[in-house]
Amino acid sequence: MEAMAERIPDAGELDQKVRLLTIRAVDPCESCEREELCAREAGESPAAICGRPVEELPAGWEWKEYRKAWAKVTCANGLAIYANSGVGGREAEFILRRQSFTLADAISWKDQFCLPTSITTLGPGHLKVKVALVTPRICQGTERETQRKIQFPAVVTEKYQGHEQLEPMAQNAVRLVLVTPSVVKLKLGSLVTVGEDKAPWWVKIAHEMDPDKHEYEIERTVEP
C-alpha cells in the first residue's frame, strides 16, 4: 500500500509569527551588507566578500533577522540530532511558505532559538523544516587565519563518547562540542570562553566538512 501524501496546510494554519535569522559580521561595511542582500534576493546563500585589511575587519559574527514569516509549528517529544559528535536537543517542526531558507540559517520563535536539522519541500509552495530547540552562547576565541580575537555565537552540547573511556577518570577532563556557523574557523590549540563562564577551554578537534556549520570539540581539566 502506498504511503499517503503529507497534507499541505491551509493558509490559516500558518498562525505562528517567526523571525528568520542569518549569520552576519558584527558591524559589517556597507558593501558587505549590499552583497548579502543581493544574494538573498537572488535566492542564493549570502557570502559577503570584503576587501578591507585584516586589522579593519569586523571582529566576529552574530545572528540577525532578515525576514519575518508565518509558520505552522509542531513540537515533538523526540530529540533532534544537530551535532555529529554531540548529543541532541528537543525537536520541533516548522512549515513555512517556500523561500530562500537554508540549513545555514536559523529561526527565532517565541524567543526560542531553533537550529535547522533538515529542510524538505512540501508541495509546490511550502517548506518543512525540522529544528532543534537550543540556546546559543556568545563565545570568544582565536580565528585561525588572522589570529585575531573574535566573538561568535555557538550552541554547546555534551561530547558523545558512548561507552568509550578515553582517559582515567582521575584526570577529570570535561569535553563539550561547540556548534558554530561555518564562517567561524577556530585555531586548534587556542583558548575559547563560552557564555558568562570566563574559565578557558582548549580547542582540541575541528569537524569542518559540513558546509553549513562547524563543530569544535573543546576540553578543560577540573579539580577532582
N, C-alpha and C positions, 0 to 999 in steps of 0.2 A: 504494500500500500504506500502510495506516495505521501510524503510529509506535506501537511497543509502550509501554504504560503503565509508568512507573517503578515498580520493585518497592518495596513498603513493607518496611522491615527488621523482622526478628524482634526480640523484646524483648532477647534475649541479645546482639544486635549493638550495642546501645547500651551499650558497655562502657567508655567513657571518662568519667571524672569531670571536670566543668567547673563553673566558677563564673560565674553571670550577674551582670553589673555594670550599675549605673545611675549617672548623674551626680547628685551631691548637694552641697549647700552645705557648706563647711567649718564644723564646729561649728554645725549648724542648731538653731533653737529647737524646743521640744517640739511646738508647733503645726504647724510645717513638716513634721516627721517624721511626725506623725499623719496629716496630709493626704496626704502622699506614699504612706504605707502603704495608706490607704483607696483611693486611685486605683489602686494595683497590684491590690488585691483585687477591684476593680470591673472590671478588665481594661482600664483606660484608661492613657494616658501620664501620669506624675506631673507635677504643676505646682504646686509649693509656693508659696503666697502668704503673705508675711509683712508684718505691719503695723508693724514696728519702724521707728524713724527710720533714715535712711540711714547715719549715723555708727555705728549699732549693728549693721548688717547683717554677716553673715559675709563675710570678705574673700576670697572665691573659691570654687572648686569642686574636687571630687576624685571619682574613680571608687570606688564602694563596692559590695560584694557584697550582693545582695538575695535570692539563692536559689542553691542547689546543684542540679545536674541531671546526668543521664546522656545521653551523646550517641554517635552513630557519627561518627567523624572520618575524612575522606579528604583527604590533601594532594595538591595538583595541581602540575603543572610550570609552569603559566602565571602571568600577572600579573593581579592584581585591581586595577581602577581605582577608587580610593576618593576621588580629588580631581579635579574637573573641570579645574583649572588646574595640576595636578602629575602627575608620573609615578606608576606604581603600585607595588604590593608583591606578595610571594608570596601565592598563593591557596590556600584550603582550604575544605572543605565540611563543615558540621555538620548532622546530622539529630537533632532534638530532639522530645520529646513536645510536642504543641500547648499553648501557654500564651501569656501576655501579654508576649511578647518583641517589641521593635520595633527599627527602624533607629536609634533614639536610644540604644540600649543597647550593650553590648559583652560579649565572652566572654573569660574567662581559662582557658587550657588549658595545663597543664604549664608554668606561669609565662610563657606566651606570650600577649601581648595581641592580641586578634582583633577587628578593626573590621568590622562587618557592611556588606556592599555590596548584598545583596538578600535578601529573605525571601519564600518561596513555600510554599503549603500542599502537603502530600504525603498524600493520602488524608484521612480524617476526623480522624486523631489525631496527625499529625506536621507539623513544620515543616522545610523545607530552607533552611539559612542559609549563604550564601556570604560569606566573610570575607577580609580582607587581614590577613596576619600582619605586625604593625608594632610599633614601640617608642614609647610615649608619653613625652614630656618634660614636666617641670614648668617652666612659664613664668611670668614676671612681666610685668604690663602695666598700662595705664590703662583703666578702664572708661569707656565713652562717656557714659552718662547721669549718673553720680555723680562722675566724675573721681577716684575713689578708686583706690588701687593694689590690684590683685587678683592672686591666684595661681590658675593653672588648668592642666589637662593639655592637651597638644596633640600631634598627630602631625605630624612635619616631613617634607616631601618637596621634591624639587627642582622649581623652576619649569619648566613645559614651555613652550619657546619655538619648537619646530620649527626651521625654517631662517631665522627672522627675527632679524636683529641690530638691537636697539633703540638701541644707542649704541656709539660707538667702543670697541674693546676696551681702549684705553689707560685708560679710566675705571675698569676693574676693579670694576664693580658686580656684587655677588653677590646673587641673588634666590632666596628659598625660599618655600614655602607652608606656613602653619600650618593644620591641620585641627582645629577645636575643636568641642566640644558647642555646640548652638545657644543655650544660656543665656549664652555668652560673647559680649560685644559690645565690641569694642576701639575706642578713639578713633583716628580716622585722623590720621596725622602724629605720633602718640605713639611712645615708645620701648618695646620689649619685649626681654627677655632670654630665652634658650632653654636650658634644662637647666643644666649646670655652666658654660657659656660666659657670662661676665659682660659681654662686649662687646655693646653695644646694636644693635638693628635698628630701622629705621623701618617703621611700618605704612603701606604705600603704597596698597593697594587692598583693598576688602572685597567678598566674594561671600556674600550672606546670604539668598538666595532659598530655599535648601533648608531645610525645616522641622526637619530632624534634625541638621544640622551646618552650621558656617560655615567659610569659607576666607578666610584673610587672606594677601595677598602682602606679604612683608617684604623689605627690602633694606638693604645696607650697602656701603660702599666700602672696599676693602682696598688695601694698599700693592702697587705693581707688583713 
